[in-house]
Amino acid sequence: MSPQGRPKGEHRSAQHEGTPVSAPGRPGRESGPERVARGAVRCAKSPAAPLAAAALAGAIAAVALGGCAAPAAVAVGAAGVTMFATDPRSSGAQVDDQTIELKLTTAVGSKWGNDVHLNVTSFNGNVLLTGEAPTAEVRDEIVRMAQSTDRVRNVYDEMVVGPTTDIGARTNDTYITSKVKARLLDADQVKSLFIKVVTERRVVYLMGIVPRDQGSLAANVAATTDGVARVVKLFEYTN
């Protein structure tokens, strides 16, 4: 961690590629960029598809905002997400991601309630789990639930076994996310990328479909942001 007051750019947090949890017996899915391209073709052939996708997305949002899906301790991407360019996913893939997040938070919230603090972030079927579970057994069961959810391609388990974080820690994570967002938007080489930024316990996770070199540039921007302890890249690469 950089000392308070150190100017930006004078430190570099550790960064590495995330590794998905293995799912024995589950068939492989097609690659991210190929899936996006095929999804776009299917939508183009069916004019009604975008309307249906939009309607389903609206329904998902309405349920989530209504607070009926899960207790407040379980949140969809609550650690902070940013999107600031054209989404490379098809409309169908976007709805799939929203559905995955809703299904998992509903299931976990119904089973464990406030004993678990879980953030679920899905991008193109790649699911990131962050937060806290009371035991390793509960954490592992949540991972299995994620792996068995329809349309999930990979699961990245970044949950911690221990007590749930307090409001101060979560507020700080939100603040860090806002700083990373601002710096990415200000960086000419990466500002056109569509990137999700999630922060949990001062660890920043980056998700998106990007060229490898630009993904590294975006990770460097995040890693040199004050307050960031570590950066984990969960990108799908186009090259």
C-alpha angles and dihedrals in degrees: 000000000000118000115257113268097024110139117252115266096032095096136042124208120216115270134187144159117272119239120216121233110255117248109201114213096014114123118239121256128220119271122275101249092043091049092050092050094049092046090053091053092051091051092048090054092050114050091189093058098080090049092050091046092050091049092051092046089052091051092050091050092048092053092047093049091047090063094229096115100072144334118288092256090068112067137175107237090332093153090074136285132196131191120179110160140044110307109241091204121096117248088252092055091049091053090046089056093049090048092050091052093048095046094050097045090047093050095045093043092050093050104040107012115186093354088083128053105199133173115191118195120177126187119176090337094310106124124204118197117197133165135061136307125191095231140014089245092058091046092051092049090052089052091051090049090053093048092052094049114112116259094016111137103175135006122211109197110204096151120133125220107231144066119330117263120256127243092262093060092046092049090052090051090053090050092051090050091053091052093050090048092052094049093048090050089050095050109093095205096056108021092099092057122104103231134167114215119199124177125195124167089349091302112125120213120197122201132179147096106275144145110271096243093050091047089056091049091051091049090052091052090052094044092054093051114112114256096022112129099185142351124221119194115213096170129147106221125221093205 
